[in-house]
């Protein structure tokens, strides 16, 4: 499996963007009438997304998240982080919820079916990242909410969700990592939101 060299960058990106999030919405609805088919991975795949989510990039992030425009240092750090991710992997997708500014990030990986051993390794890697933050950021805490592996020979999804409390935020953040494998490829998806309800139904809607 491809090494997850970008993992720290991705987690750092959500740390930056979460500081611009607004108050949470009440819920996320998987209603076909309020979703659209979003192309991902340069048109090689598609997925259902709420109509409030729009595609973003380091070139449009300032407009998509107005809070960034108020902090030049934060904007610069965010744009440089996105640039670094694009350098490591050109096929990345970033979607921002225009209502709550929740973040939905997708990165392509070498295709590898997920075994229970793989799941343990990925779980350990994420846990270490959060432990590092707890050791270096005063008042920071990360509590694992769920970790599971589901699917069949056609599609597998590993889900790892953390409840994150950071003294720099005025609300609790939920970060959910998904490792998805289809017959053609694997994806790493990271969701950052102030809602406890996550977007797992939308992840399962991904098709090639």
N, C-alpha and C positions, 0 to 999 in steps of 0.2 A: 504494500500500500504506500502511496505517496506520502512523504513526510509532511506533517502539518506545521511547516515552518511559519505559516502566516497566522497561526492561532493567536499568538500574543497580539499581533497587529489588529486582528478582527475584534478581540475582546477590548483592546484599547479604543478602537473606533466606537464601539457601543458605549464605552465610558464617556467619550467626548459628546456623542450625540444625545445621550440620555440627559445630559445637563441642560439640554434645550427643550426637553419634553414638557408638555403642558399637563393640566389635570387629566386624570384618566376618564375614558368613556365608560359607559355602564357595562357594555358587553361587545363581543365580536360575533356577528351573525353570519353563518354559512348559508345564506339565502341566495339561490340562483338569480333572483331578480335584482339583487344588490351587489352582484359580482361581475367580473369581466375576465376574459381569457387573456392572460398576460404572457407574451413571449419571453422566454428566458434562454440563457446560454446561446445567444446569437441566433435565435430562431429554431434551435435544435429541439427545444422542449417548450411546453406551455403549462400553465397552472391557473387555477381560479384564484382571484384576489378580490377583496372588497373594493368597491368603486372609489373609496377614499384614498387608496394607495396609489402612488404615482412613482414612476421610475426616476431615479436621481443618479448623480455622478459627482465627481470632484469639480466639474465645471458648472453644475447647476445647484449644488448643495446650499450655497449662500441664499439663493432665491427660494429653494424648497423648505429651508428651515430658517425663518427670519431671525430667530434668536442668535444664530451664528454671526449674523451681520453686526450684531451689537458688541461682539468680542473678537477683535482682529486676531488675537493670539490663538483663540480657540478655533477660529475659522482656518487659520494657517495650519495648525496642527492636524485638523480634520482632513484638509485637502492633501497634505503631505502623506498622511496615513493611507488615504485612498490611492494615492499615486504609488506608494510602496506595494499595496496589494495588487494593483494592476501590473506592476513590474514582475511580481512573482507569478501571477496567473492572470492573463489577459481576459479570460472568460469569467467575469464577476458581474453580478446583478445586485443593485441596491434599490430597495423600494422604501419610501417614507409615507407614513399615514399623515395626510394633510390635516387631520383633525387632532390627533393626539401626539403626532410626531413619533409614533412607534417605528422601530427600524426592523426591516426584514432583509437580510443579507444572504446571498447565494454564491457559492464558489464551487467550481468543478474540481473533481479529483480523479485520479486513475481508478478505473472500475475494479472494485474488489468486493466480493460477497462478504458480509459481516458474520463472523462466528462469535460465539460467546467469549472466546479469548480476546478477539478484536474489541468487543464491547468493554471488557474489563480494562484493556489498555487505554482506550479512548476516555473511559470514565476516570481513570487514574490521571491522565494528562490534564483533563479539565479541572479535576479536584486540586491538582498541584498549582495550576494558574490562580485559582481562587485563594488557596492557602498563601501563595506569595503576596497577593493583594492584602490579605488580612495581616500579614507580618509587616507590611511596609506602609499601609494607610491607616492612620489612627481612627478608631471608631468604625472601621469597615468590617462587615460580616457577610458571610455567604452560607446559606442553608440549602442543602439539596432537598428538592421537593419530590422529584421522581426521576427514575432511571430505568428504562426498559427497552427491549428489542422485540419488535413485532414484524410480521410479514410472512411471505412465502417465497417460492423460487422466482417469482416475477418481480416482486418489490419488497424490499426490507427497509424498515425505518427504526433507527435507534434514537431515542429521545432522552435527553438529560436536561433537567430544569432546575434552576437555582433561584432562590429568593435572596436578593442582594440589598443590603442596607449600607448606604454610604452617607457620611455626615454632610457631604456636599449637595445632596439631593433633598427635596422637601417631600418626597414620597418614596415608597418602596418600589424597587425595580425587579421585574421578573425576566431572567435571561434563559431562553430555551434553545439548546443546540440539538439539531437533527442531523444524523448521518444517514443519507438515503442512497440505496443502490437499486438500479433498474437493470434490465437486460443489456443496456448500452453503456451506462456510465454510473458514476457515484457523485453525489453532491454533499457539500457541507452547508448547512443552513443555520443561521443564527438569528433569533428573534429577540428583540429587546423592547419591553413594554411595561407600562405601569399597571396593566391588567393581569390579574391572576389567571384568567381564562386565556389560553394560548391558541395558536393558529394551526394546531395539528391537522384538523380536517382539510385545510388548504394544502398542507404538505402532501397528504395522500392523494390530492387531486392532480399532482404533477404527472404529465404523460409525454411520451415521445412521439 
